[in-house]
Amino acid sequence: MTARPGFEALAPFFRIVAEGLSGLVDGEDFCNTLAEDTVFEYVISVPSYPRRIVGREAVAELYRGYGETMVLHGSDELAVHRDREA
């Protein structure tokens, strides 16, 4: 899974998400693995940060500017626990 142009700062995050979802989703980048009508609800309150985002492109817009303030250098030691009944 690749990072969209402008999202390179989050590439390690996108790679570990792709690893955890391997074989379960399609999409050439993180945002395209999301349903068009996806809903993200954030339970931790951060000033100036939305509590709820609706839509694939809205999620992309929220994450688009992250590289201007931070760069993620790594993401590892993923633990995946799948529901055996699902």
N, C-alpha and C positions, 0 to 999 in steps of 0.2 A: 504494500500500500504506500502510495506516495503522498507528499504534502502538496496542496495547491500552491501556485505561486503566491507569495506573500505570507505563507504559513510555515516557512522553513524553521522558524524559531521553535515551533511545537512538534517538529518531526519525530523526536524520541517518544513523545506521548502518543502520537498517531501510530508509530510502529508497535508499541506495546499493546495498544488497543487492538490493532490488527492481529497480533499474536493471540490474544485472548479470544478473538472472534473467528479465528481461522476455520474455514469450512462452514461457517454459519451465515455469513453475509457476503454480498457481492458489492463491488464498488472499487473504483481505482484510487479513491482518496477517502479520508475519514468522513467528510461531509456527505459523500455519495453513498455511504453505508447507512445513512439515516433515512427514515421514511420522510417523504415530502411534508407530511403533517406532524412530524415529531414534536414532542413536548418535553422540554427540560425544566424541571422545577428544582430550585436551589434551596436547600433547607438551612444553610448557614447564611446569615444576613451580613452583607458587606456594603458599606456606604457607596452609593452611586452604582451599584450592581443590580441588575434586574432579578426579581425573585422567580420569574417564569418567562420562558422563551418558547414561542410556537413557530414551527417551520424550519426546514433544513437550511434555507438561506438566511434566516434570522440567526441561527446558531453560528453559521459561517461569519456573518457580520460581527457578532459578538467576539469571536476569537480572532478575527482578522488583525486587529491592532496589537496583539500580544507581543509581537516581535519588536515593537517600538519601546517596550518597557522591560522586557525580560527575554532571556534565551534559556531554554532547557537543554542541558548538555547530555543528559542521560536519563534512562528509565529502564530498570531491570528488576529481576527477581519476582516476576509475575507468578501469582498463585491463582489457579483457576479451579473452581469447585462447581461442577455441573450437576444439575438435578437429575438423578438417575431415572426418575419417573417421567420427566418431560421429554 
